[in-house]
Amino acid sequence: MDQGIKGVYGISTYNKPIIYIISDSIGETAELVARAAASQFNHGGVDIRRVPYVNDTHEIPEIVEEASAFNSLIAYTLVIPELQEMLVSEAAKYGIPTVDIMTPMLDALSVIIQARPRLEPGLVRRMDDEYFSKVEAIEFAVKYDDGKNPKGIKRADLVIIGISRTSKTPVCMYLAHKRIKAANVPLVPEVAPPAEVFALPPHKLIGLTIKPKQLHDIRKERLNTLGLTSSADYASMERILRELDHAEQIMQRAGCNIIDVTNKAIEETATNVLEIYYRGERHVK
């Protein structure tokens, strides 16, 4: 839950109504419907929050619990019946109204076409593959940024690993604009990386490293920007060397390609990543 809009003891002090858009794809269809409806109330001070790529029933309780802290309703475009049933059931526990955007249209079409729908998420995107694949990749990079959810590792086209401030996130966003679904996982000595990392083929896992001196300067500047003392452990050379050594061990164990990002622009690093990825894809095929 967004910590910036919680009050004392975790109780929400955010009064604006919220429409949660839950989708097994990018959620664009439901958002357009929600915005059109809200416009009839002069938008009614309504906020819209999109939760894309919900493909597992285990994700739903947490999403609904978050929504329960607000004056909210849930609009959804879930074509898989199990996901629909779980969502409606969980929302009913909190008295949250739900709106099924897709099913009435699917039912009506089934009558006139005299066929059952395929019930496959994301088919509409094939109408404009280039545009929607880019949107999908951007949404993917956001959802699976900084190791937020290990499930993204298996679904990613490629995964970037490295220590803090080695440009993992901007590289993933650049790749997303090339329609590559990239996730990234931070490497820190105190936390073991997800086991899924070590199961990836070499061309789908890229390690980013950097020279200690440049990283030291970058981290000091980052701390200064945040108004923190540059003497913090995060920017100490001892800490940096320990992190780099740990990351190198992980990368060697995983057998991945390693790119040194020292003095490299994001575009140059991303180009190197794509060369490795496409070379590996050709070899696999």
MARNU-734304 format. One record per residue: residue in one letter; x, y, z of N, C-alpha, C in turn; residue number from 1. Coordinates in nm, 3 decimals. Each point is the difference from the previous one (the first is absolute). Layout:
! residues N
rest|n.px|n.py|n.pz|ca.px|ca.py|ca.pz|c.px|c.py|c.pz|nr
A|X|Y|Z|X|Y|Z|X|Y|Z|NUM
...
This chain:
! residues 285
rest|n.px|n.py|n.pz|ca.px|ca.py|ca.pz|c.px|c.py|c.pz|nr
M|0.085|-0.120|0.000|-0.085|0.120|0.000|0.087|0.124|0.000|1
D|-0.047|0.104|-0.064|0.076|0.125|-0.009|0.012|0.061|0.138|2
Q|0.123|0.002|0.056|0.019|0.051|0.136|-0.028|0.149|0.009|3
G|0.004|0.071|-0.114|-0.018|0.144|0.004|-0.143|0.043|0.022|4
I|-0.095|-0.094|-0.007|-0.139|0.039|0.017|-0.065|-0.078|0.112|5
K|0.081|-0.042|0.096|-0.053|-0.067|0.118|0.010|0.093|0.120|6
G|-0.097|-0.010|0.085|0.001|0.083|0.119|0.055|-0.076|0.119|7
V|-0.037|0.044|0.119|0.049|-0.061|0.123|-0.049|-0.145|0.007|8
Y|0.089|-0.091|0.046|-0.028|-0.141|0.015|-0.043|-0.066|-0.131|9
G|0.044|0.057|-0.113|-0.026|-0.063|-0.129|-0.139|0.024|-0.055|10
I|-0.082|0.080|0.067|-0.135|0.026|-0.048|0.005|0.110|-0.105|11
S|-0.066|-0.023|-0.114|0.008|0.095|-0.110|-0.064|0.134|0.035|12
T|0.068|0.107|-0.039|-0.057|0.134|0.012|-0.023|0.058|-0.139|13
Y|-0.002|-0.085|-0.100|-0.016|0.041|-0.139|-0.147|-0.012|-0.037|14
N|-0.067|0.111|-0.028|-0.145|0.000|-0.013|-0.049|-0.010|-0.143|15
K|0.086|0.019|-0.098|-0.045|-0.002|-0.139|-0.037|-0.142|-0.042|16
P|-0.116|-0.020|-0.066|-0.035|-0.134|-0.048|0.104|-0.054|-0.098|17
I|0.021|-0.130|0.005|0.100|-0.064|-0.085|-0.064|-0.115|-0.077|18
I|0.026|-0.002|-0.129|-0.039|-0.115|-0.082|0.125|-0.083|-0.024|19
Y|0.000|-0.122|0.051|0.110|-0.093|-0.026|-0.030|-0.075|-0.128|20
I|0.093|0.004|-0.093|-0.012|-0.074|-0.125|0.087|-0.125|0.011|21
I|-0.063|-0.116|0.000|0.074|-0.125|0.012|-0.013|-0.077|-0.130|22
S|0.113|-0.035|-0.059|-0.002|-0.062|-0.131|0.104|-0.111|-0.011|23
D|-0.031|-0.099|-0.083|0.099|-0.103|-0.028|0.090|0.041|-0.116|24
S|-0.024|0.122|-0.051|0.086|0.058|-0.103|0.043|0.138|0.049|25
I|-0.003|0.100|-0.089|0.050|0.131|0.043|-0.108|0.086|0.066|26
G|-0.126|-0.037|-0.015|-0.107|0.074|0.068|-0.046|0.125|-0.070|27
E|0.041|0.019|-0.124|-0.033|0.124|-0.071|-0.150|0.009|-0.030|28
T|-0.062|-0.113|-0.036|-0.143|0.001|-0.034|-0.084|0.046|0.117|29
A|0.022|-0.061|0.116|-0.079|0.036|0.118|0.025|0.144|0.042|30
E|0.123|0.046|-0.014|0.029|0.138|0.038|-0.076|0.098|-0.088|31
L|-0.007|-0.027|-0.131|-0.076|0.088|-0.090|-0.146|0.005|0.038|32
V|-0.058|-0.115|0.034|-0.141|-0.005|0.043|-0.018|0.079|0.129|33
A|0.091|-0.021|0.095|-0.010|0.069|0.129|0.010|0.151|-0.016|34
R|0.091|0.044|-0.085|0.015|0.144|-0.021|-0.123|0.059|-0.069|35
A|-0.057|-0.076|-0.094|-0.121|0.047|-0.068|-0.114|0.014|0.099|36
A|-0.014|-0.099|0.090|-0.106|0.007|0.100|0.023|0.116|0.097|37
A|0.124|0.017|0.044|0.032|0.107|0.095|-0.027|0.138|-0.060|38
S|0.016|0.010|-0.133|-0.022|0.130|-0.064|-0.145|0.047|0.014|39
Q|-0.092|-0.095|0.019|-0.140|0.036|0.018|-0.025|0.065|0.136|40
F|0.098|-0.007|0.087|-0.007|0.065|0.130|0.104|0.111|0.010|41
N|0.036|0.055|-0.116|0.111|0.096|-0.007|0.125|-0.061|0.064|42
H|0.016|-0.129|-0.025|0.108|-0.081|0.054|-0.011|-0.020|0.151|43
G|-0.091|0.070|0.064|-0.035|-0.026|0.139|0.115|-0.010|0.097|44
G|0.113|0.059|-0.035|0.116|-0.011|0.088|0.045|-0.144|0.017|45
V|-0.020|-0.081|-0.102|0.032|-0.142|0.009|0.143|-0.026|-0.046|46
D|0.071|-0.083|0.076|0.132|-0.048|-0.042|-0.014|-0.138|-0.062|47
I|0.087|-0.030|-0.094|0.000|-0.132|-0.064|0.136|-0.063|0.019|48
R|0.000|-0.123|0.052|0.126|-0.072|0.022|-0.005|-0.131|-0.077|49
R|0.094|-0.016|-0.089|0.003|-0.119|-0.082|0.091|-0.107|0.060|50
V|-0.049|-0.123|0.008|0.080|-0.114|0.047|0.005|-0.101|-0.114|51
P|0.103|0.004|-0.084|0.004|-0.086|-0.119|0.060|-0.138|0.030|52
Y|-0.018|-0.089|-0.097|0.064|-0.132|0.001|-0.031|-0.082|0.125|53
V|-0.125|0.000|0.039|-0.043|-0.085|0.111|-0.039|-0.135|-0.059|54
N|0.086|-0.097|0.013|-0.022|-0.131|-0.063|0.003|-0.114|0.101|55
D|0.003|0.034|0.128|0.011|-0.101|0.104|-0.099|0.034|0.111|56
T|-0.080|-0.097|0.042|-0.099|0.025|0.105|0.065|0.046|0.130|57
H|0.126|-0.036|0.022|0.067|0.037|0.124|0.027|0.151|0.009|58
E|-0.004|0.070|-0.115|0.025|0.144|0.001|-0.124|0.078|0.047|59
I|-0.117|-0.057|-0.017|-0.124|0.075|0.017|-0.027|0.044|0.144|60
P|0.015|-0.087|0.101|-0.033|0.045|0.137|0.077|0.126|0.042|61
E|0.127|0.009|-0.034|0.078|0.117|0.040|-0.050|0.126|-0.069|62
I|-0.035|-0.011|-0.129|-0.050|0.115|-0.074|-0.132|0.049|0.060|63
V|-0.089|-0.094|0.027|-0.131|0.036|0.056|0.014|0.059|0.140|64
E|0.091|-0.056|0.078|0.022|0.054|0.135|0.046|0.145|-0.007|65
E|0.086|0.031|-0.095|0.043|0.140|-0.016|-0.119|0.087|-0.035|66
A|-0.082|-0.046|-0.095|-0.116|0.078|-0.043|-0.098|0.023|0.115|67
S|-0.005|-0.094|0.093|-0.095|0.010|0.111|0.030|0.116|0.094|68
A|0.121|0.054|-0.007|0.037|0.111|0.088|-0.053|0.133|-0.052|69
F|-0.062|-0.002|-0.120|-0.045|0.124|-0.063|-0.147|-0.011|-0.038|70
N|-0.056|0.113|-0.036|-0.133|0.007|-0.057|0.013|-0.040|-0.147|71
S|-0.016|-0.129|-0.028|0.041|-0.049|-0.132|-0.102|-0.093|-0.062|72
L|0.015|-0.017|-0.131|-0.066|-0.109|-0.069|0.104|-0.065|-0.090|73
I|-0.030|-0.122|-0.045|0.094|-0.074|-0.083|-0.066|-0.029|-0.134|74
A|0.063|0.046|-0.108|-0.041|-0.036|-0.135|0.104|-0.098|-0.054|75
Y|-0.046|-0.103|-0.067|0.098|-0.100|-0.042|-0.027|-0.054|-0.141|76
T|0.109|-0.037|-0.064|-0.005|-0.071|-0.128|0.082|-0.127|0.017|77
L|-0.059|-0.095|0.067|0.061|-0.131|0.021|-0.083|-0.102|-0.077|78
V|0.061|-0.069|-0.094|-0.078|-0.094|-0.081|0.006|-0.142|0.055|79
I|0.093|-0.026|0.092|0.011|-0.134|0.058|-0.098|-0.011|0.116|80
P|-0.094|-0.093|-0.006|-0.106|-0.009|0.102|0.051|-0.011|0.143|81
E|0.107|-0.076|0.024|0.053|-0.016|0.135|0.043|0.133|0.059|82
L|0.060|0.085|-0.082|0.043|0.132|0.047|-0.121|0.088|0.031|83
Q|-0.101|-0.006|-0.086|-0.122|0.077|0.024|-0.065|-0.040|0.132|84
E|-0.014|-0.130|0.019|-0.068|-0.050|0.121|0.076|0.040|0.126|85
M|0.131|-0.012|-0.004|0.081|0.038|0.116|-0.014|0.149|0.029|86
L|0.005|0.083|-0.105|-0.010|0.144|0.019|-0.135|0.039|0.060|87
V|-0.109|-0.052|-0.055|-0.133|0.033|0.048|-0.017|-0.046|0.144|88
S|0.050|-0.119|0.031|-0.010|-0.054|0.135|0.076|0.084|0.100|89
E|0.123|0.037|-0.033|0.081|0.080|0.091|-0.059|0.140|0.019|90
A|-0.048|0.060|-0.109|-0.058|0.134|0.010|-0.125|-0.001|0.087|91
A|-0.078|-0.109|-0.007|-0.123|-0.010|0.079|0.030|0.000|0.150|92
K|0.116|-0.053|0.038|0.037|-0.003|0.142|0.010|0.141|0.057|93
Y|0.037|0.096|-0.085|0.020|0.137|0.047|-0.114|0.092|-0.045|94
G|-0.098|-0.056|-0.069|-0.110|0.083|-0.049|0.041|0.094|-0.112|95
I|0.101|-0.040|-0.078|0.047|0.085|-0.111|-0.079|-0.036|-0.125|96
P|-0.067|0.097|-0.063|-0.072|-0.030|-0.125|0.097|-0.035|-0.112|97
T|-0.041|-0.092|-0.086|0.082|-0.041|-0.114|-0.078|0.017|-0.129|98
V|0.071|0.032|-0.106|-0.061|0.016|-0.132|0.077|-0.085|-0.100|99
D|-0.070|-0.096|-0.060|0.058|-0.088|-0.100|-0.016|0.065|-0.137|100
I|0.109|0.045|-0.057|-0.006|0.073|-0.127|-0.020|-0.093|-0.119|101
M|0.058|-0.119|0.004|0.006|-0.085|-0.118|-0.115|-0.100|-0.013|102
T|-0.039|-0.064|0.110|-0.090|-0.115|-0.011|-0.133|0.030|-0.069|103
P|-0.070|0.112|0.030|-0.127|0.026|-0.071|0.016|0.004|-0.152|104
M|0.108|0.061|-0.047|0.023|0.006|-0.144|0.033|-0.138|-0.056|105
L|0.081|-0.077|0.074|0.033|-0.135|-0.045|-0.125|-0.088|-0.008|106
D|-0.087|0.012|0.102|-0.122|-0.079|0.000|-0.090|0.035|-0.118|107
A|-0.014|0.130|-0.027|-0.086|0.043|-0.111|0.057|-0.046|-0.134|108
L|0.130|0.012|-0.015|0.064|-0.045|-0.125|-0.012|-0.150|-0.019|109
S|0.007|-0.074|0.111|-0.012|-0.145|-0.009|-0.135|-0.040|-0.060|110
V|-0.103|0.079|0.030|-0.134|-0.031|-0.051|-0.008|0.021|-0.150|111
I|0.051|0.114|-0.048|-0.017|0.029|-0.143|0.104|-0.071|-0.087|112
I|0.118|-0.027|0.058|0.103|-0.071|-0.077|-0.019|-0.151|0.012|113
Q|-0.070|-0.042|0.105|-0.024|-0.141|0.028|0.131|-0.077|0.016|114
A|0.085|0.059|0.081|0.129|-0.063|0.033|0.043|0.049|0.137|115
R|0.085|-0.078|0.064|0.051|0.040|0.130|0.126|0.084|-0.016|116
P|0.019|0.099|0.086|0.123|0.080|-0.008|0.122|-0.082|0.038|117
R|0.115|0.043|-0.046|0.125|-0.073|0.026|0.049|0.016|0.143|118
L|-0.039|0.108|0.066|0.040|0.028|0.138|0.151|0.000|0.017|119
E|0.067|0.067|-0.093|0.145|0.016|0.007|0.031|0.147|0.028|120
P|0.075|0.030|0.105|0.034|0.140|0.030|0.080|0.064|-0.113|121
G|-0.028|0.129|-0.024|0.087|0.081|-0.085|-0.017|-0.014|-0.149|122
L|-0.108|-0.065|-0.049|-0.013|-0.019|-0.145|-0.017|0.131|-0.075|123
V|-0.063|0.101|0.063|-0.025|0.125|-0.070|0.130|0.069|-0.039|124
R|0.107|-0.026|0.073|0.127|0.067|-0.030|0.053|-0.038|-0.137|125
R|-0.042|-0.114|-0.051|0.051|-0.042|-0.130|-0.050|0.088|-0.114|126
M|-0.100|0.085|0.031|-0.048|0.093|-0.101|0.107|0.103|-0.035|127
D|0.085|0.030|0.091|0.108|0.095|-0.025|0.120|-0.048|0.078|128
D|0.066|-0.099|-0.053|0.103|-0.072|0.075|0.113|0.091|0.046|129
E|0.047|0.087|-0.086|0.116|0.082|0.036|-0.032|0.094|0.114|130
Y|-0.114|0.070|-0.011|-0.035|0.096|0.105|-0.025|-0.070|0.133|131
F|-0.084|-0.102|-0.004|-0.038|-0.064|0.125|0.113|-0.080|0.063|132
S|0.088|-0.056|-0.084|0.113|-0.073|0.059|0.095|0.096|0.071|133
K|0.009|0.122|-0.050|0.081|0.101|0.068|-0.063|0.039|0.134|134
V|-0.130|0.023|-0.002|-0.071|0.033|0.124|0.013|-0.114|0.100|135
E|-0.015|-0.122|-0.048|0.010|-0.117|0.086|0.138|-0.010|0.063|136
A|0.103|0.024|-0.081|0.137|-0.009|0.051|0.028|0.108|0.104|137
I|-0.055|0.119|-0.021|0.019|0.109|0.098|-0.070|-0.035|0.131|138
E|-0.125|-0.047|-0.010|-0.073|-0.042|0.120|0.075|-0.112|0.072|139
F|0.055|-0.091|-0.076|0.074|-0.113|0.057|0.123|0.050|0.076|140
A|0.076|0.092|-0.062|0.121|0.052|0.064|-0.032|0.069|0.131|141
V|-0.115|0.070|0.005|-0.040|0.068|0.123|-0.040|-0.102|0.107|142
K|-0.078|-0.098|-0.040|-0.051|-0.098|0.097|0.112|-0.085|0.059|143
Y|0.100|-0.033|-0.081|0.105|-0.090|0.046|0.134|0.072|0.016|144
D|-0.008|0.128|0.036|0.121|0.077|0.025|0.058|-0.033|0.137|145
D|0.130|-0.004|0.008|0.071|-0.010|0.128|-0.038|-0.124|0.080|146
G|-0.024|-0.111|-0.071|-0.028|-0.126|0.068|-0.130|-0.004|0.077|147
K|-0.100|0.082|-0.038|-0.125|0.008|0.076|-0.073|-0.134|0.006|148
N|0.007|-0.075|-0.109|-0.075|-0.125|-0.006|0.079|-0.102|-0.081|149
P|0.052|-0.106|0.065|0.080|-0.100|-0.070|-0.073|-0.070|-0.114|150
K|-0.135|0.005|0.001|-0.075|-0.063|-0.108|0.033|0.062|-0.136|151
G|0.042|0.127|0.003|0.033|0.066|-0.125|0.124|-0.056|-0.067|152
I|0.085|-0.066|0.077|0.124|-0.054|-0.056|-0.030|-0.104|-0.107|153
K|-0.096|-0.087|0.027|-0.034|-0.105|-0.097|-0.072|0.056|-0.122|154
R|-0.072|0.111|0.018|-0.079|0.057|-0.110|0.080|0.098|-0.084|155
A|0.116|0.041|0.047|0.078|0.104|-0.068|0.070|-0.053|-0.125|156
D|0.016|0.090|-0.097|0.084|-0.032|-0.116|0.145|-0.008|0.045|157
L|0.037|0.089|0.089|0.133|-0.005|0.060|-0.002|0.067|0.136|158
V|0.101|-0.031|0.080|0.008|0.049|0.137|0.136|0.066|0.021|159
I|-0.003|0.118|0.060|0.122|0.075|0.031|0.029|-0.013|0.149|160
I|0.123|-0.035|0.034|0.038|-0.005|0.141|0.121|0.090|0.023|161
G|0.014|0.049|0.122|0.113|0.087|0.033|-0.026|0.070|0.131|162
I|0.101|0.066|0.052|-0.015|0.071|0.127|-0.064|0.136|-0.025|163
S|-0.033|0.068|0.106|-0.067|0.129|-0.009|0.082|0.103|-0.076|164
R|-0.068|0.078|-0.085|0.057|0.110|-0.078|0.086|-0.049|-0.117|165
T|-0.034|-0.116|-0.054|0.067|-0.046|-0.123|-0.093|0.014|-0.121|166
S|-0.104|0.079|0.013|-0.091|0.036|-0.111|-0.094|-0.113|-0.041|167
K|-0.033|-0.089|0.093|-0.090|-0.111|-0.035|-0.136|0.051|-0.048|168
T|-0.061|0.088|0.079|-0.135|0.047|-0.034|-0.004|0.078|-0.131|169
P|0.086|0.101|-0.020|-0.008|0.073|-0.128|0.030|-0.089|-0.121|170
V|0.088|-0.099|0.016|0.027|-0.091|-0.111|-0.126|-0.081|-0.032|171
C|-0.069|-0.047|0.103|-0.124|-0.077|-0.022|-0.107|0.086|-0.067|172
M|-0.010|0.126|0.038|-0.099|0.087|-0.063|0.036|0.028|-0.146|173
Y|0.128|0.015|-0.027|0.044|0.019|-0.139|-0.035|-0.123|-0.083|174
L|0.026|-0.119|0.055|-0.032|-0.124|-0.069|-0.151|-0.013|-0.022|175
A|-0.078|0.047|0.096|-0.145|-0.006|-0.013|-0.048|0.076|-0.123|176
H|0.065|0.112|-0.031|-0.037|0.076|-0.119|0.042|-0.072|-0.127|177
K|0.080|-0.102|0.014|0.035|-0.088|-0.112|-0.085|-0.127|0.002|178
R|-0.105|0.002|0.084|-0.095|-0.110|0.012|0.062|-0.126|0.062|179
I|0.099|0.020|0.086|0.062|-0.109|0.074|-0.048|0.006|0.144|180
K|-0.059|-0.108|0.049|-0.046|-0.005|0.139|0.119|-0.036|0.089|181
A|0.049|0.099|0.071|0.119|-0.019|0.084|-0.033|0.022|0.147|182
A|0.043|-0.092|0.082|-0.010|0.014|0.146|0.140|0.023|0.054|183
N|0.010|0.056|0.118|0.133|0.015|0.059|-0.003|-0.041|0.148|184
V|0.113|-0.052|0.043|0.013|-0.051|0.137|0.125|0.061|0.064|185
P|-0.015|0.068|0.113|0.117|0.058|0.067|0.079|-0.108|0.072|186
L|0.129|0.015|0.002|0.088|-0.093|0.071|0.058|0.070|0.122|187
V|-0.031|-0.052|0.116|0.056|0.052|0.124|0.049|-0.117|0.084|188
P|0.111|0.015|0.070|0.057|-0.112|0.076|-0.095|-0.059|0.104|189
E|-0.091|0.083|0.054|-0.085|-0.046|0.108|-0.120|-0.083|-0.046|190
V|-0.029|0.002|-0.131|-0.119|-0.068|-0.051|0.038|-0.090|-0.117|191
A|-0.033|-0.128|0.010|0.029|-0.093|-0.109|-0.093|0.029|-0.118|192
P|0.052|-0.002|-0.122|-0.087|0.023|-0.116|-0.100|-0.114|-0.017|193
P|-0.113|0.025|-0.064|-0.099|-0.107|-0.021|0.061|-0.118|-0.076|194
A|-0.044|-0.119|0.035|0.052|-0.120|-0.066|-0.026|0.002|-0.150|195
E|-0.107|0.070|-0.041|-0.035|0.004|-0.143|0.112|0.060|-0.085|196
V|0.080|0.087|0.061|0.111|0.063|-0.074|0.095|-0.105|-0.056|197
F|0.027|-0.102|0.076|0.100|-0.098|-0.039|-0.053|-0.103|-0.098|198
A|-0.129|0.006|-0.029|-0.059|-0.093|-0.096|-0.010|0.060|-0.140|199
L|0.035|0.127|-0.014|-0.012|0.067|-0.129|0.112|-0.040|-0.095|200
P|-0.030|-0.010|-0.130|0.107|-0.022|-0.098|0.091|0.122|-0.005|201
P|0.128|-0.018|-0.032|0.097|0.110|0.008|-0.039|0.126|-0.077|202
H|-0.062|-0.013|-0.117|-0.030|0.119|-0.079|-0.118|0.079|0.057|203
K|-0.072|-0.058|0.097|-0.113|0.070|0.060|0.035|0.063|0.135|204
L|0.124|-0.012|0.041|0.044|0.057|0.127|0.126|0.083|-0.023|205
I|-0.008|0.128|0.031|0.111|0.091|-0.021|0.039|0.064|0.132|206
G|0.129|-0.005|0.033|0.050|0.064|0.120|0.064|0.134|-0.033|207
L|-0.029|0.102|0.079|0.060|0.132|-0.017|0.097|0.026|0.114|208
T|0.119|0.042|-0.035|0.099|0.036|0.101|0.056|0.137|-0.032|209
I|0.085|0.052|0.088|0.052|0.136|-0.016|0.128|0.012|0.081|210
K|0.086|0.091|-0.041|0.124|0.023|0.073|-0.030|0.063|0.136|211
P|0.069|-0.043|0.105|-0.029|0.049|0.136|0.004|0.151|0.014|212
K|0.099|0.064|-0.060|0.015|0.145|0.016|-0.122|0.075|-0.056|213
Q|-0.045|-0.039|-0.119|-0.115|0.069|-0.057|-0.126|-0.026|0.084|214
L|-0.017|-0.123|0.046|-0.116|-0.031|0.083|0.004|0.079|0.130|215
H|0.118|0.014|0.056|0.017|0.079|0.122|-0.048|0.144|-0.021|216
D|0.040|0.058|-0.113|-0.041|0.138|-0.031|-0.152|0.009|-0.022|217
I|-0.054|-0.099|-0.070|-0.144|0.001|-0.029|-0.081|-0.011|0.129|218
R|0.042|-0.088|0.088|-0.075|-0.020|0.125|0.012|0.121|0.093|219
K|0.116|0.062|0.003|0.014|0.121|0.082|-0.093|0.109|-0.050|220
E|-0.007|0.015|-0.132|-0.087|0.102|-0.059|-0.146|-0.033|0.029|221
R|-0.034|-0.128|-0.004|-0.137|-0.042|0.030|-0.038|0.036|0.143|222
L|0.090|-0.025|0.093|-0.026|0.034|0.140|-0.014|0.150|0.019|223
N|0.084|0.077|-0.068|-0.008|0.145|0.010|-0.135|0.050|-0.053|224
T|-0.047|-0.062|-0.109|-0.129|0.038|-0.058|-0.113|-0.026|0.098|225
L|0.013|-0.106|0.078|-0.102|-0.035|0.098|0.016|0.076|0.131|226
G|0.104|0.083|0.007|0.024|0.077|0.120|0.061|-0.082|0.112|227
L|0.068|-0.110|-0.034|0.062|-0.087|0.099|0.151|0.018|-0.002|228
T|0.064|-0.038|0.107|0.145|0.014|0.007|0.069|-0.099|-0.094|229
S|0.100|0.046|-0.070|0.071|-0.085|-0.096|0.090|-0.102|0.068|230
S|0.009|0.007|0.133|0.083|-0.096|0.073|-0.079|-0.126|0.037|231
A|-0.125|-0.009|-0.042|-0.082|-0.117|0.030|0.063|-0.125|-0.060|232
D|-0.029|-0.112|0.062|0.058|-0.129|-0.043|-0.029|-0.030|-0.146|233
Y|-0.116|0.044|-0.049|-0.042|-0.024|-0.138|0.105|0.048|-0.100|234
A|0.068|0.110|0.033|0.097|0.058|-0.092|0.144|-0.027|0.040|235
S|0.022|-0.080|0.104|0.138|-0.028|0.042|0.067|-0.095|-0.098|236
M|0.128|0.020|-0.021|0.073|-0.085|-0.094|0.004|-0.145|0.048|237
E|0.006|-0.018|0.131|0.001|-0.136|0.054|-0.130|-0.073|-0.037|238
R|-0.112|0.069|0.018|-0.129|-0.058|-0.034|-0.010|-0.028|-0.150|239
I|0.044|0.092|-0.080|-0.007|-0.015|-0.146|0.082|-0.120|-0.046|240
L|0.120|-0.015|0.052|0.085|-0.113|-0.040|-0.063|-0.132|0.042|241
R|-0.062|0.000|0.117|-0.065|-0.124|0.046|-0.119|-0.034|-0.091|242
E|-0.078|0.100|-0.037|-0.114|-0.024|-0.088|0.046|-0.049|-0.138|243
L|0.102|0.064|-0.054|0.050|-0.040|-0.131|0.054|-0.142|0.001|244
D|0.069|-0.035|0.106|0.054|-0.136|0.011|-0.114|-0.102|0.009|245
H|-0.101|0.032|0.081|-0.115|-0.089|0.013|-0.071|-0.016|-0.134|246
A|-0.020|0.113|-0.070|-0.071|-0.004|-0.130|0.078|-0.084|-0.101|247
E|0.131|0.014|0.000|0.081|-0.077|-0.094|-0.013|-0.150|0.026|248
Q|-0.004|-0.037|0.126|-0.017|-0.142|0.034|-0.135|-0.053|-0.050|249
I|-0.105|0.081|0.018|-0.133|-0.041|-0.046|-0.001|-0.013|-0.152|250
M|0.057|0.095|-0.069|0.000|-0.001|-0.146|0.078|-0.119|-0.055|251
Q|0.112|-0.030|0.063|0.079|-0.115|-0.043|-0.075|-0.130|0.024|252
R|-0.066|-0.007|0.114|-0.080|-0.120|0.031|-0.113|-0.017|-0.102|253
A|-0.062|0.111|-0.037|-0.112|-0.006|-0.096|0.047|-0.021|-0.143|254
G|0.129|0.027|-0.025|0.055|-0.018|-0.135|-0.049|0.102|-0.100|255
C|-0.033|0.120|0.048|-0.056|0.101|-0.091|0.109|0.088|-0.061|256
N|-0.037|0.069|-0.105|0.088|0.101|-0.058|0.004|0.122|0.093|257
I|0.116|0.063|0.005|0.018|0.116|0.088|0.041|0.121|-0.083|258
I|-0.068|0.111|0.023|0.030|0.124|-0.071|0.048|0.104|0.101|259
D|0.115|0.060|-0.028|0.052|0.108|0.084|-0.062|0.131|-0.048|260
V|-0.078|0.065|0.087|-0.073|0.121|-0.040|0.079|0.127|0.031|261
T|0.124|-0.013|0.046|0.080|0.117|0.034|0.010|0.095|-0.118|262
N|-0.041|0.126|0.021|0.007|0.106|-0.101|-0.083|-0.030|-0.125|263
K|-0.099|-0.086|0.012|-0.085|-0.032|-0.114|-0.136|0.067|0.014|264
A|-0.051|0.048|-0.113|-0.136|0.053|-0.002|-0.099|-0.116|0.005|265
I|-0.122|0.029|0.043|-0.103|-0.103|0.009|-0.021|-0.067|-0.136|266
E|-0.003|0.081|-0.106|-0.022|-0.055|-0.134|0.109|-0.099|-0.039|267
E|0.123|0.030|0.035|0.111|-0.088|-0.035|-0.010|-0.132|0.077|268
T|-0.030|0.009|0.128|-0.016|-0.122|0.080|-0.115|-0.084|-0.054|269
A|-0.113|0.064|-0.030|-0.116|-0.073|-0.051|0.030|-0.066|-0.134|270
T|0.077|0.067|-0.084|0.039|-0.059|-0.128|0.084|-0.125|0.022|271
N|0.094|0.006|0.094|0.081|-0.117|0.034|-0.088|-0.115|0.049|272
V|-0.098|0.033|0.082|-0.092|-0.101|0.052|-0.076|-0.066|-0.114|273
L|-0.051|0.081|-0.092|-0.079|-0.054|-0.112|0.085|-0.088|-0.091|274
E|0.125|0.036|-0.019|0.090|-0.082|-0.083|0.014|-0.139|0.059|275
I|0.020|-0.006|0.131|0.013|-0.129|0.068|-0.131|-0.079|-0.009|276
Y|-0.110|0.069|0.023|-0.131|-0.066|-0.001|-0.033|-0.059|-0.137|277
Y|0.011|0.082|-0.104|-0.037|-0.047|-0.134|0.096|-0.107|-0.052|278
R|0.127|0.014|0.036|0.097|-0.102|-0.039|-0.037|-0.134|0.062|279
G|-0.040|0.004|0.127|-0.042|-0.122|0.067|-0.128|-0.058|-0.056|280
E|-0.096|0.089|-0.035|-0.125|-0.046|-0.059|0.025|-0.072|-0.132|281
R|0.089|0.054|-0.083|0.031|-0.065|-0.128|0.063|-0.136|0.024|282
H|0.086|-0.008|0.101|0.067|-0.127|0.030|-0.099|-0.104|0.048|283
V|-0.097|0.042|0.082|-0.100|-0.092|0.052|-0.086|-0.054|-0.113|284
K|-0.038|0.089|-0.091|-0.085|-0.041|-0.112|0.076|-0.090|-0.098|285
